[in-house]
Amino acid sequence: MTYDMTANEIFKELLKDPIFSKKYNFSEKQLEKMEMHEPSKPIVELLKLIIQGKENNIPDSSIYNQIKKIQKIK
């Protein structure tokens, strides 16, 4: 039996990673409050974009182009 995680479950698991919290200066309390549907810092928005894109079967090239647009990469 396999279990597919929801986008929100994947998001929450990524936020639990201590490397992420240390690198981007998030407190445990901040991370606990973060939700997929609420705006946040740019790095978190990129994570959401990737997770939602994969969940919705959006081609990787489209996700990449969206990342470039958000980050203003030409």
PDB file of N, H, CA, C and O in Angstrom:
ATOM      1  N   MET A   1       0.850  -1.185   0.000  1.00  0.00           N
ATOM      2  CA  MET A   1       0.000   0.000   0.000  1.00  0.00           C
ATOM      3  C   MET A   1       0.894   1.247   0.000  1.00  0.00           C
ATOM      4  O   MET A   1       1.828   1.355   0.794  1.00  0.00           O
ATOM      5  N   THR A   2       0.597   2.155  -0.879  1.00  0.00           N
ATOM      6  H   THR A   2      -0.162   2.066  -1.524  1.00  0.00           H
ATOM      7  CA  THR A   2       1.349   3.404  -0.922  1.00  0.00           C
ATOM      8  C   THR A   2       0.468   4.541  -0.420  1.00  0.00           C
ATOM      9  O   THR A   2      -0.761   4.485  -0.474  1.00  0.00           O
ATOM     10  N   TYR A   3       1.130   5.545   0.058  1.00  0.00           N
ATOM     11  H   TYR A   3       2.128   5.590   0.103  1.00  0.00           H
ATOM     12  CA  TYR A   3       0.420   6.714   0.572  1.00  0.00           C
ATOM     13  C   TYR A   3       1.012   7.944  -0.082  1.00  0.00           C
ATOM     14  O   TYR A   3       2.200   8.229   0.066  1.00  0.00           O
ATOM     15  N   ASP A   4       0.184   8.665  -0.800  1.00  0.00           N
ATOM     16  H   ASP A   4      -0.782   8.434  -0.921  1.00  0.00           H
ATOM     17  CA  ASP A   4       0.626   9.912  -1.414  1.00  0.00           C
ATOM     18  C   ASP A   4       0.360  11.051  -0.450  1.00  0.00           C
ATOM     19  O   ASP A   4      -0.758  11.238   0.030  1.00  0.00           O
ATOM     20  N   MET A   5       1.406  11.802  -0.180  1.00  0.00           N
ATOM     21  H   MET A   5       2.314  11.650  -0.570  1.00  0.00           H
ATOM     22  CA  MET A   5       1.267  12.941   0.719  1.00  0.00           C
ATOM     23  C   MET A   5       0.574  14.087  -0.014  1.00  0.00           C
ATOM     24  O   MET A   5       0.753  14.272  -1.218  1.00  0.00           O
ATOM     25  N   THR A   6      -0.205  14.837   0.724  1.00  0.00           N
ATOM     26  H   THR A   6      -0.350  14.687   1.702  1.00  0.00           H
ATOM     27  CA  THR A   6      -0.823  16.025   0.145  1.00  0.00           C
ATOM     28  C   THR A   6       0.238  17.121   0.038  1.00  0.00           C
ATOM     29  O   THR A   6       1.308  17.025   0.639  1.00  0.00           O
ATOM     30  N   ALA A   7      -0.072  18.147  -0.726  1.00  0.00           N
ATOM     31  H   ALA A   7      -0.941  18.225  -1.214  1.00  0.00           H
ATOM     32  CA  ALA A   7       0.854  19.270  -0.869  1.00  0.00           C
ATOM     33  C   ALA A   7       1.152  19.889   0.501  1.00  0.00           C
ATOM     34  O   ALA A   7       2.299  20.230   0.793  1.00  0.00           O
ATOM     35  N   ASN A   8       0.144  20.030   1.321  1.00  0.00           N
ATOM     36  H   ASN A   8      -0.788  19.753   1.084  1.00  0.00           H
ATOM     37  CA  ASN A   8       0.347  20.633   2.639  1.00  0.00           C
ATOM     38  C   ASN A   8       1.223  19.751   3.531  1.00  0.00           C
ATOM     39  O   ASN A   8       2.041  20.264   4.294  1.00  0.00           O
ATOM     40  N   GLU A   9       1.058  18.438   3.441  1.00  0.00           N
ATOM     41  H   GLU A   9       0.393  18.022   2.821  1.00  0.00           H
ATOM     42  CA  GLU A   9       1.890  17.527   4.228  1.00  0.00           C
ATOM     43  C   GLU A   9       3.355  17.605   3.787  1.00  0.00           C
ATOM     44  O   GLU A   9       4.259  17.606   4.623  1.00  0.00           O
ATOM     45  N   ILE A  10       3.582  17.671   2.491  1.00  0.00           N
ATOM     46  H   ILE A  10       2.847  17.670   1.812  1.00  0.00           H
ATOM     47  CA  ILE A  10       4.950  17.809   1.975  1.00  0.00           C
ATOM     48  C   ILE A  10       5.550  19.122   2.454  1.00  0.00           C
ATOM     49  O   ILE A  10       6.695  19.165   2.902  1.00  0.00           O
ATOM     50  N   PHE A  11       4.770  20.191   2.357  1.00  0.00           N
ATOM     51  H   PHE A  11       3.839  20.156   1.993  1.00  0.00           H
ATOM     52  CA  PHE A  11       5.205  21.517   2.792  1.00  0.00           C
ATOM     53  C   PHE A  11       5.620  21.487   4.263  1.00  0.00           C
ATOM     54  O   PHE A  11       6.688  21.984   4.621  1.00  0.00           O
ATOM     55  N   LYS A  12       4.781  20.909   5.107  1.00  0.00           N
ATOM     56  H   LYS A  12       3.913  20.505   4.816  1.00  0.00           H
ATOM     57  CA  LYS A  12       5.064  20.848   6.547  1.00  0.00           C
ATOM     58  C   LYS A  12       6.316  20.018   6.825  1.00  0.00           C
ATOM     59  O   LYS A  12       7.098  20.366   7.709  1.00  0.00           O
ATOM     60  N   GLU A  13       6.516  18.936   6.093  1.00  0.00           N
ATOM     61  H   GLU A  13       5.881  18.653   5.374  1.00  0.00           H
ATOM     62  CA  GLU A  13       7.714  18.111   6.278  1.00  0.00           C
ATOM     63  C   GLU A  13       8.972  18.885   5.913  1.00  0.00           C
ATOM     64  O   GLU A  13       9.978  18.799   6.617  1.00  0.00           O
ATOM     65  N   LEU A  14       8.928  19.635   4.828  1.00  0.00           N
ATOM     66  H   LEU A  14       8.111  19.705   4.255  1.00  0.00           H
ATOM     67  CA  LEU A  14      10.082  20.443   4.438  1.00  0.00           C
ATOM     68  C   LEU A  14      10.411  21.476   5.506  1.00  0.00           C
ATOM     69  O   LEU A  14      11.581  21.724   5.795  1.00  0.00           O
ATOM     70  N   LEU A  15       9.401  22.066   6.080  1.00  0.00           N
ATOM     71  H   LEU A  15       8.450  21.864   5.845  1.00  0.00           H
ATOM     72  CA  LEU A  15       9.620  23.087   7.105  1.00  0.00           C
ATOM     73  C   LEU A  15      10.218  22.510   8.378  1.00  0.00           C
ATOM     74  O   LEU A  15      10.843  23.241   9.147  1.00  0.00           O
ATOM     75  N   LYS A  16      10.042  21.221   8.614  1.00  0.00           N
ATOM     76  H   LYS A  16       9.534  20.628   7.989  1.00  0.00           H
ATOM     77  CA  LYS A  16      10.588  20.579   9.813  1.00  0.00           C
ATOM     78  C   LYS A  16      12.104  20.392   9.734  1.00  0.00           C
ATOM     79  O   LYS A  16      12.759  20.168  10.752  1.00  0.00           O
ATOM     80  N   ASP A  17      12.656  20.485   8.530  1.00  0.00           N
ATOM     81  H   ASP A  17      12.124  20.667   7.703  1.00  0.00           H
ATOM     82  CA  ASP A  17      14.088  20.235   8.352  1.00  0.00           C
ATOM     83  C   ASP A  17      14.901  21.302   9.074  1.00  0.00           C
ATOM     84  O   ASP A  17      14.767  22.485   8.760  1.00  0.00           O
ATOM     85  N   PRO A  18      15.744  20.917  10.035  1.00  0.00           N
ATOM     86  CA  PRO A  18      16.526  21.899  10.797  1.00  0.00           C
ATOM     87  C   PRO A  18      17.470  22.724   9.919  1.00  0.00           C
ATOM     88  O   PRO A  18      17.760  23.878  10.235  1.00  0.00           O
ATOM     89  N   ILE A  19      17.938  22.150   8.842  1.00  0.00           N
ATOM     90  H   ILE A  19      17.702  21.212   8.585  1.00  0.00           H
ATOM     91  CA  ILE A  19      18.820  22.890   7.936  1.00  0.00           C
ATOM     92  C   ILE A  19      18.066  24.083   7.351  1.00  0.00           C
ATOM     93  O   ILE A  19      18.613  25.181   7.250  1.00  0.00           O
ATOM     94  N   PHE A  20      16.817  23.863   6.971  1.00  0.00           N
ATOM     95  H   PHE A  20      16.372  22.971   7.053  1.00  0.00           H
ATOM     96  CA  PHE A  20      16.001  24.939   6.407  1.00  0.00           C
ATOM     97  C   PHE A  20      15.810  26.056   7.423  1.00  0.00           C
ATOM     98  O   PHE A  20      16.003  27.228   7.098  1.00  0.00           O
ATOM     99  N   SER A  21      15.436  25.710   8.641  1.00  0.00           N
ATOM    100  H   SER A  21      15.279  24.759   8.905  1.00  0.00           H
ATOM    101  CA  SER A  21      15.168  26.744   9.651  1.00  0.00           C
ATOM    102  C   SER A  21      16.430  27.519  10.003  1.00  0.00           C
ATOM    103  O   SER A  21      16.376  28.733  10.199  1.00  0.00           O
ATOM    104  N   LYS A  22      17.550  26.839  10.083  1.00  0.00           N
ATOM    105  H   LYS A  22      17.594  25.852   9.923  1.00  0.00           H
ATOM    106  CA  LYS A  22      18.809  27.523  10.405  1.00  0.00           C
ATOM    107  C   LYS A  22      19.268  28.414   9.261  1.00  0.00           C
ATOM    108  O   LYS A  22      19.651  29.565   9.471  1.00  0.00           O
ATOM    109  N   LYS A  23      19.225  27.878   8.057  1.00  0.00           N
ATOM    110  H   LYS A  23      18.914  26.943   7.886  1.00  0.00           H
ATOM    111  CA  LYS A  23      19.722  28.633   6.904  1.00  0.00           C
ATOM    112  C   LYS A  23      18.915  29.905   6.661  1.00  0.00           C
ATOM    113  O   LYS A  23      19.481  30.941   6.313  1.00  0.00           O
ATOM    114  N   TYR A  24      17.602  29.833   6.843  1.00  0.00           N
ATOM    115  H   TYR A  24      17.142  28.991   7.126  1.00  0.00           H
ATOM    116  CA  TYR A  24      16.741  30.975   6.528  1.00  0.00           C
ATOM    117  C   TYR A  24      16.213  31.697   7.766  1.00  0.00           C
ATOM    118  O   TYR A  24      15.307  32.524   7.659  1.00  0.00           O
ATOM    119  N   ASN A  25      16.763  31.395   8.926  1.00  0.00           N
ATOM    120  H   ASN A  25      17.499  30.723   9.013  1.00  0.00           H
ATOM    121  CA  ASN A  25      16.424  32.094  10.172  1.00  0.00           C
ATOM    122  C   ASN A  25      14.933  32.081  10.519  1.00  0.00           C
ATOM    123  O   ASN A  25      14.346  33.126  10.797  1.00  0.00           O
ATOM    124  N   PHE A  26      14.340  30.916  10.500  1.00  0.00           N
ATOM    125  H   PHE A  26      14.817  30.067  10.273  1.00  0.00           H
ATOM    126  CA  PHE A  26      12.951  30.776  10.919  1.00  0.00           C
ATOM    127  C   PHE A  26      12.922  30.139  12.296  1.00  0.00           C
ATOM    128  O   PHE A  26      13.624  29.161  12.549  1.00  0.00           O
ATOM    129  N   SER A  27      12.121  30.687  13.172  1.00  0.00           N
ATOM    130  H   SER A  27      11.551  31.483  12.966  1.00  0.00           H
ATOM    131  CA  SER A  27      11.945  30.063  14.484  1.00  0.00           C
ATOM    132  C   SER A  27      10.958  28.903  14.338  1.00  0.00           C
ATOM    133  O   SER A  27      10.209  28.818  13.365  1.00  0.00           O
ATOM    134  N   GLU A  28      10.979  28.031  15.315  1.00  0.00           N
ATOM    135  H   GLU A  28      11.587  28.100  16.106  1.00  0.00           H
ATOM    136  CA  GLU A  28      10.045  26.897  15.304  1.00  0.00           C
ATOM    137  C   GLU A  28       8.604  27.401  15.306  1.00  0.00           C
ATOM    138  O   GLU A  28       7.737  26.842  14.634  1.00  0.00           O
ATOM    139  N   LYS A  29       8.364  28.462  16.068  1.00  0.00           N
ATOM    140  H   LYS A  29       9.069  28.916  16.613  1.00  0.00           H
ATOM    141  CA  LYS A  29       7.018  29.035  16.152  1.00  0.00           C
ATOM    142  C   LYS A  29       6.565  29.586  14.795  1.00  0.00           C
ATOM    143  O   LYS A  29       5.414  29.402  14.399  1.00  0.00           O
ATOM    144  N   GLN A  30       7.485  30.270  14.080  1.00  0.00           N
ATOM    145  H   GLN A  30       8.420  30.420  14.402  1.00  0.00           H
ATOM    146  CA  GLN A  30       7.153  30.793  12.752  1.00  0.00           C
ATOM    147  C   GLN A  30       6.797  29.652  11.807  1.00  0.00           C
ATOM    148  O   GLN A  30       5.820  29.731  11.062  1.00  0.00           O
ATOM    149  N   LEU A  31       7.594  28.597  11.843  1.00  0.00           N
ATOM    150  H   LEU A  31       8.387  28.532  12.448  1.00  0.00           H
ATOM    151  CA  LEU A  31       7.380  27.470  10.950  1.00  0.00           C
ATOM    152  C   LEU A  31       6.066  26.763  11.227  1.00  0.00           C
ATOM    153  O   LEU A  31       5.382  26.326  10.302  1.00  0.00           O
ATOM    154  N   GLU A  32       5.716  26.650  12.489  1.00  0.00           N
ATOM    155  H   GLU A  32       6.272  27.004  13.241  1.00  0.00           H
ATOM    156  CA  GLU A  32       4.457  26.001  12.857  1.00  0.00           C
ATOM    157  C   GLU A  32       3.249  26.757  12.323  1.00  0.00           C
ATOM    158  O   GLU A  32       2.226  26.153  11.999  1.00  0.00           O
ATOM    159  N   LYS A  33       3.368  28.078  12.231  1.00  0.00           N
ATOM    160  H   LYS A  33       4.198  28.568  12.494  1.00  0.00           H
ATOM    161  CA  LYS A  33       2.249  28.910  11.786  1.00  0.00           C
ATOM    162  C   LYS A  33       2.109  28.979  10.262  1.00  0.00           C
ATOM    163  O   LYS A  33       1.060  29.376   9.755  1.00  0.00           O
ATOM    164  N   MET A  34       3.155  28.595   9.536  1.00  0.00           N
ATOM    165  H   MET A  34       4.007  28.273   9.948  1.00  0.00           H
ATOM    166  CA  MET A  34       3.120  28.718   8.077  1.00  0.00           C
ATOM    167  C   MET A  34       2.120  27.746   7.471  1.00  0.00           C
ATOM    168  O   MET A  34       1.997  26.597   7.894  1.00  0.00           O
ATOM    169  N   GLU A  35       1.410  28.248   6.466  1.00  0.00           N
ATOM    170  H   GLU A  35       1.510  29.182   6.122  1.00  0.00           H
ATOM    171  CA  GLU A  35       0.426  27.451   5.740  1.00  0.00           C
ATOM    172  C   GLU A  35       0.612  27.665   4.249  1.00  0.00           C
ATOM    173  O   GLU A  35       1.137  28.691   3.815  1.00  0.00           O
ATOM    174  N   MET A  36       0.179  26.692   3.477  1.00  0.00           N
ATOM    175  H   MET A  36      -0.247  25.859   3.829  1.00  0.00           H
ATOM    176  CA  MET A  36       0.315  26.775   2.015  1.00  0.00           C
ATOM    177  C   MET A  36      -0.444  27.973   1.437  1.00  0.00           C
ATOM    178  O   MET A  36      -0.005  28.563   0.450  1.00  0.00           O
ATOM    179  N   HIS A  37      -1.558  28.328   2.034  1.00  0.00           N
ATOM    180  H   HIS A  37      -1.914  27.848   2.836  1.00  0.00           H
ATOM    181  CA  HIS A  37      -2.424  29.361   1.461  1.00  0.00           C
ATOM    182  C   HIS A  37      -2.109  30.781   1.940  1.00  0.00           C
ATOM    183  O   HIS A  37      -2.764  31.734   1.517  1.00  0.00           O
ATOM    184  N   GLU A  38      -1.119  30.928   2.814  1.00  0.00           N
ATOM    185  H   GLU A  38      -0.587  30.155   3.158  1.00  0.00           H
ATOM    186  CA  GLU A  38      -0.797  32.262   3.327  1.00  0.00           C
ATOM    187  C   GLU A  38       0.542  32.755   2.778  1.00  0.00           C
ATOM    188  O   GLU A  38       1.486  31.973   2.662  1.00  0.00           O
ATOM    189  N   PRO A  39       0.635  34.038   2.443  1.00  0.00           N
ATOM    190  CA  PRO A  39       1.888  34.587   1.915  1.00  0.00           C
ATOM    191  C   PRO A  39       3.030  34.477   2.937  1.00  0.00           C
ATOM    192  O   PRO A  39       2.811  34.485   4.148  1.00  0.00           O
ATOM    193  N   SER A  40       4.237  34.375   2.413  1.00  0.00           N
ATOM    194  H   SER A  40       4.416  34.368   1.429  1.00  0.00           H
ATOM    195  CA  SER A  40       5.397  34.248   3.282  1.00  0.00           C
ATOM    196  C   SER A  40       6.629  34.810   2.571  1.00  0.00           C
ATOM    197  O   SER A  40       6.519  35.472   1.539  1.00  0.00           O
ATOM    198  N   LYS A  41       7.805  34.534   3.142  1.00  0.00           N
ATOM    199  H   LYS A  41       7.895  33.996   3.980  1.00  0.00           H
ATOM    200  CA  LYS A  41       9.061  34.988   2.554  1.00  0.00           C
ATOM    201  C   LYS A  41       9.271  34.331   1.183  1.00  0.00           C
ATOM    202  O   LYS A  41       8.727  33.258   0.922  1.00  0.00           O
ATOM    203  N   PRO A  42      10.050  34.967   0.317  1.00  0.00           N
ATOM    204  CA  PRO A  42      10.252  34.446  -1.043  1.00  0.00           C
ATOM    205  C   PRO A  42      10.709  32.983  -1.113  1.00  0.00           C
ATOM    206  O   PRO A  42      10.238  32.245  -1.978  1.00  0.00           O
ATOM    207  N   ILE A  43      11.597  32.550  -0.242  1.00  0.00           N
ATOM    208  H   ILE A  43      11.979  33.149   0.461  1.00  0.00           H
ATOM    209  CA  ILE A  43      12.057  31.153  -0.296  1.00  0.00           C
ATOM    210  C   ILE A  43      10.908  30.190  -0.036  1.00  0.00           C
ATOM    211  O   ILE A  43      10.839  29.124  -0.648  1.00  0.00           O
ATOM    212  N   VAL A  44      10.013  30.555   0.860  1.00  0.00           N
ATOM    213  H   VAL A  44      10.069  31.421   1.357  1.00  0.00           H
ATOM    214  CA  VAL A  44       8.860  29.709   1.177  1.00  0.00           C
ATOM    215  C   VAL A  44       7.890  29.711  -0.004  1.00  0.00           C
ATOM    216  O   VAL A  44       7.295  28.683  -0.326  1.00  0.00           O
ATOM    217  N   GLU A  45       7.734  30.860  -0.641  1.00  0.00           N
ATOM    218  H   GLU A  45       8.217  31.695  -0.379  1.00  0.00           H
ATOM    219  CA  GLU A  45       6.857  30.934  -1.814  1.00  0.00           C
ATOM    220  C   GLU A  45       7.383  30.053  -2.948  1.00  0.00           C
ATOM    221  O   GLU A  45       6.598  29.456  -3.685  1.00  0.00           O
ATOM    222  N   LEU A  46       8.694  29.970  -3.089  1.00  0.00           N
ATOM    223  H   LEU A  46       9.332  30.455  -2.491  1.00  0.00           H
ATOM    224  CA  LEU A  46       9.269  29.088  -4.110  1.00  0.00           C
ATOM    225  C   LEU A  46       8.985  27.623  -3.790  1.00  0.00           C
ATOM    226  O   LEU A  46       8.661  26.842  -4.684  1.00  0.00           O
ATOM    227  N   LEU A  47       9.106  27.253  -2.535  1.00  0.00           N
ATOM    228  H   LEU A  47       9.369  27.888  -1.808  1.00  0.00           H
ATOM    229  CA  LEU A  47       8.777  25.881  -2.139  1.00  0.00           C
ATOM    230  C   LEU A  47       7.317  25.562  -2.468  1.00  0.00           C
ATOM    231  O   LEU A  47       7.007  24.499  -3.006  1.00  0.00           O
ATOM    232  N   LYS A  48       6.442  26.489  -2.140  1.00  0.00           N
ATOM    233  H   LYS A  48       6.694  27.352  -1.703  1.00  0.00           H
ATOM    234  CA  LYS A  48       5.017  26.294  -2.412  1.00  0.00           C
ATOM    235  C   LYS A  48       4.774  26.123  -3.904  1.00  0.00           C
ATOM    236  O   LYS A  48       4.015  25.248  -4.321  1.00  0.00           O
ATOM    237  N   LEU A  49       5.418  26.961  -4.702  1.00  0.00           N
ATOM    238  H   LEU A  49       6.034  27.672  -4.363  1.00  0.00           H
ATOM    239  CA  LEU A  49       5.269  26.900  -6.153  1.00  0.00           C
ATOM    240  C   LEU A  49       5.656  25.522  -6.681  1.00  0.00           C
ATOM    241  O   LEU A  49       4.934  24.935  -7.487  1.00  0.00           O
ATOM    242  N   ILE A  50       6.782  25.017  -6.232  1.00  0.00           N
ATOM    243  H   ILE A  50       7.369  25.494  -5.578  1.00  0.00           H
ATOM    244  CA  ILE A  50       7.255  23.712  -6.688  1.00  0.00           C
ATOM    245  C   ILE A  50       6.307  22.598  -6.236  1.00  0.00           C
ATOM    246  O   ILE A  50       5.946  21.727  -7.028  1.00  0.00           O
ATOM    247  N   ILE A  51       5.912  22.627  -4.982  1.00  0.00           N
ATOM    248  H   ILE A  51       6.205  23.334  -4.338  1.00  0.00           H
ATOM    249  CA  ILE A  51       5.018  21.594  -4.449  1.00  0.00           C
ATOM    250  C   ILE A  51       3.684  21.603  -5.186  1.00  0.00           C
ATOM    251  O   ILE A  51       3.196  20.554  -5.607  1.00  0.00           O
ATOM    252  N   GLN A  52       3.099  22.780  -5.341  1.00  0.00           N
ATOM    253  H   GLN A  52       3.496  23.631  -4.998  1.00  0.00           H
ATOM    254  CA  GLN A  52       1.801  22.871  -6.024  1.00  0.00           C
ATOM    255  C   GLN A  52       1.919  22.479  -7.489  1.00  0.00           C
ATOM    256  O   GLN A  52       1.030  21.832  -8.044  1.00  0.00           O
ATOM    257  N   GLY A  53       3.028  22.877  -8.111  1.00  0.00           N
ATOM    258  H   GLY A  53       3.750  23.402  -7.661  1.00  0.00           H
ATOM    259  CA  GLY A  53       3.232  22.514  -9.506  1.00  0.00           C
ATOM    260  C   GLY A  53       3.306  21.016  -9.697  1.00  0.00           C
ATOM    261  O   GLY A  53       2.695  20.472 -10.617  1.00  0.00           O
ATOM    262  N   LYS A  54       4.051  20.346  -8.834  1.00  0.00           N
ATOM    263  H   LYS A  54       4.547  20.788  -8.087  1.00  0.00           H
ATOM    264  CA  LYS A  54       4.166  18.891  -8.941  1.00  0.00           C
ATOM    265  C   LYS A  54       2.827  18.222  -8.646  1.00  0.00           C
ATOM    266  O   LYS A  54       2.454  17.254  -9.309  1.00  0.00           O
ATOM    267  N   GLU A  55       2.104  18.737  -7.654  1.00  0.00           N
ATOM    268  H   GLU A  55       2.406  19.524  -7.115  1.00  0.00           H
ATOM    269  CA  GLU A  55       0.812  18.155  -7.305  1.00  0.00           C
ATOM    270  C   GLU A  55      -0.180  18.279  -8.468  1.00  0.00           C
ATOM    271  O   GLU A  55      -1.017  17.402  -8.684  1.00  0.00           O
ATOM    272  N   ASN A  56      -0.070  19.367  -9.197  1.00  0.00           N
ATOM    273  H   ASN A  56       0.610  20.079  -9.022  1.00  0.00           H
ATOM    274  CA  ASN A  56      -0.991  19.622 -10.308  1.00  0.00           C
ATOM    275  C   ASN A  56      -0.450  19.141 -11.653  1.00  0.00           C
ATOM    276  O   ASN A  56      -0.998  19.473 -12.704  1.00  0.00           O
ATOM    277  N   ASN A  57       0.622  18.360 -11.613  1.00  0.00           N
ATOM    278  H   ASN A  57       1.067  18.090 -10.759  1.00  0.00           H
ATOM    279  CA  ASN A  57       1.222  17.788 -12.825  1.00  0.00           C
ATOM    280  C   ASN A  57       1.640  18.830 -13.850  1.00  0.00           C
ATOM    281  O   ASN A  57       1.544  18.601 -15.056  1.00  0.00           O
ATOM    282  N   ILE A  58       2.099  19.963 -13.370  1.00  0.00           N
ATOM    283  H   ILE A  58       2.177  20.150 -12.391  1.00  0.00           H
ATOM    284  CA  ILE A  58       2.601  21.013 -14.252  1.00  0.00           C
ATOM    285  C   ILE A  58       4.005  20.595 -14.695  1.00  0.00           C
ATOM    286  O   ILE A  58       4.809  20.160 -13.870  1.00  0.00           O
ATOM    287  N   PRO A  59       4.305  20.722 -15.985  1.00  0.00           N
ATOM    288  CA  PRO A  59       5.632  20.323 -16.473  1.00  0.00           C
ATOM    289  C   PRO A  59       6.749  21.081 -15.744  1.00  0.00           C
ATOM    290  O   PRO A  59       6.611  22.254 -15.396  1.00  0.00           O
ATOM    291  N   ASP A  60       7.850  20.370 -15.530  1.00  0.00           N
ATOM    292  H   ASP A  60       7.961  19.418 -15.813  1.00  0.00           H
ATOM    293  CA  ASP A  60       8.985  20.968 -14.834  1.00  0.00           C
ATOM    294  C   ASP A  60       9.461  22.246 -15.500  1.00  0.00           C
ATOM    295  O   ASP A  60       9.853  23.195 -14.821  1.00  0.00           O
ATOM    296  N   SER A  61       9.428  22.275 -16.819  1.00  0.00           N
ATOM    297  H   SER A  61       9.109  21.504 -17.370  1.00  0.00           H
ATOM    298  CA  SER A  61       9.881  23.475 -17.531  1.00  0.00           C
ATOM    299  C   SER A  61       9.002  24.676 -17.205  1.00  0.00           C
ATOM    300  O   SER A  61       9.499  25.799 -17.120  1.00  0.00           O
ATOM    301  N   SER A  62       7.712  24.456 -17.022  1.00  0.00           N
ATOM    302  H   SER A  62       7.309  23.543 -17.091  1.00  0.00           H
ATOM    303  CA  SER A  62       6.807  25.547 -16.655  1.00  0.00           C
ATOM    304  C   SER A  62       7.071  26.023 -15.231  1.00  0.00           C
ATOM    305  O   SER A  62       7.051  27.221 -14.950  1.00  0.00           O
ATOM    306  N   ILE A  63       7.319  25.069 -14.340  1.00  0.00           N
ATOM    307  H   ILE A  63       7.336  24.096 -14.569  1.00  0.00           H
ATOM    308  CA  ILE A  63       7.643  25.429 -12.957  1.00  0.00           C
ATOM    309  C   ILE A  63       8.930  26.242 -12.944  1.00  0.00           C
ATOM    310  O   ILE A  63       9.026  27.260 -12.259  1.00  0.00           O
ATOM    311  N   TYR A  64       9.915  25.783 -13.704  1.00  0.00           N
ATOM    312  H   TYR A  64       9.837  24.956 -14.261  1.00  0.00           H
ATOM    313  CA  TYR A  64      11.193  26.491 -13.783  1.00  0.00           C
ATOM    314  C   TYR A  64      10.999  27.915 -14.301  1.00  0.00           C
ATOM    315  O   TYR A  64      11.596  28.851 -13.769  1.00  0.00           O
ATOM    316  N   ASN A  65      10.182  28.084 -15.317  1.00  0.00           N
ATOM    317  H   ASN A  65       9.697  27.324 -15.749  1.00  0.00           H
ATOM    318  CA  ASN A  65       9.930  29.426 -15.864  1.00  0.00           C
ATOM    319  C   ASN A  65       9.234  30.320 -14.837  1.00  0.00           C
ATOM    320  O   ASN A  65       9.504  31.519 -14.776  1.00  0.00           O
ATOM    321  N   GLN A  66       8.352  29.751 -14.041  1.00  0.00           N
ATOM    322  H   GLN A  66       8.133  28.776 -14.091  1.00  0.00           H
ATOM    323  CA  GLN A  66       7.693  30.520 -12.987  1.00  0.00           C
ATOM    324  C   GLN A  66       8.700  30.948 -11.922  1.00  0.00           C
ATOM    325  O   GLN A  66       8.647  32.070 -11.418  1.00  0.00           O
ATOM    326  N   ILE A  67       9.612  30.048 -11.590  1.00  0.00           N
ATOM    327  H   ILE A  67       9.655  29.137 -12.000  1.00  0.00           H
ATOM    328  CA  ILE A  67      10.664  30.377 -10.613  1.00  0.00           C
ATOM    329  C   ILE A  67      11.524  31.518 -11.147  1.00  0.00           C
ATOM    330  O   ILE A  67      11.836  32.461 -10.419  1.00  0.00           O
ATOM    331  N   LYS A  68      11.903  31.431 -12.410  1.00  0.00           N
ATOM    332  H   LYS A  68      11.650  30.665 -13.002  1.00  0.00           H
ATOM    333  CA  LYS A  68      12.717  32.487 -13.009  1.00  0.00           C
ATOM    334  C   LYS A  68      11.989  33.819 -12.966  1.00  0.00           C
ATOM    335  O   LYS A  68      12.601  34.852 -12.698  1.00  0.00           O
ATOM    336  N   LYS A  69      10.698  33.804 -13.227  1.00  0.00           N
ATOM    337  H   LYS A  69      10.201  32.964 -13.446  1.00  0.00           H
ATOM    338  CA  LYS A  69       9.900  35.030 -13.222  1.00  0.00           C
ATOM    339  C   LYS A  69       9.845  35.621 -11.804  1.00  0.00           C
ATOM    340  O   LYS A  69      10.023  36.826 -11.625  1.00  0.00           O
ATOM    341  N   ILE A  70       9.604  34.782 -10.817  1.00  0.00           N
ATOM    342  H   ILE A  70       9.460  33.804 -10.962  1.00  0.00           H
ATOM    343  CA  ILE A  70       9.526  35.256  -9.429  1.00  0.00           C
ATOM    344  C   ILE A  70      10.859  35.831  -8.979  1.00  0.00           C
ATOM    345  O   ILE A  70      10.904  36.857  -8.300  1.00  0.00           O
ATOM    346  N   GLN A  71      11.937  35.170  -9.357  1.00  0.00           N
ATOM    347  H   GLN A  71      11.900  34.337  -9.909  1.00  0.00           H
ATOM    348  CA  GLN A  71      13.275  35.584  -8.945  1.00  0.00           C
ATOM    349  C   GLN A  71      13.881  36.634  -9.874  1.00  0.00           C
ATOM    350  O   GLN A  71      15.005  37.093  -9.669  1.00  0.00           O
ATOM    351  N   LYS A  72      13.114  37.004 -10.901  1.00  0.00           N
ATOM    352  H   LYS A  72      12.201  36.631 -11.068  1.00  0.00           H
ATOM    353  CA  LYS A  72      13.561  38.005 -11.879  1.00  0.00           C
ATOM    354  C   LYS A  72      14.870  37.580 -12.539  1.00  0.00           C
ATOM    355  O   LYS A  72      15.800  38.374 -12.681  1.00  0.00           O
ATOM    356  N   ILE A  73      14.921  36.296 -12.942  1.00  0.00           N
ATOM    357  H   ILE A  73      14.166  35.651 -12.827  1.00  0.00           H
ATOM    358  CA  ILE A  73      16.066  35.752 -13.659  1.00  0.00           C
ATOM    359  C   ILE A  73      15.730  35.750 -15.140  1.00  0.00           C
ATOM    360  O   ILE A  73      14.659  35.292 -15.540  1.00  0.00           O
ATOM    361  N   LYS A  74      16.637  36.259 -15.944  1.00  0.00           N
ATOM    362  H   LYS A  74      17.506  36.631 -15.619  1.00  0.00           H
ATOM    363  CA  LYS A  74      16.364  36.301 -17.392  1.00  0.00           C
ATOM    364  C   LYS A  74      16.966  35.118 -18.087  1.00  0.00           C
ATOM    365  O   LYS A  74      16.839  34.986 -19.304  1.00  0.00           O
TER     366      LYS A  74
END
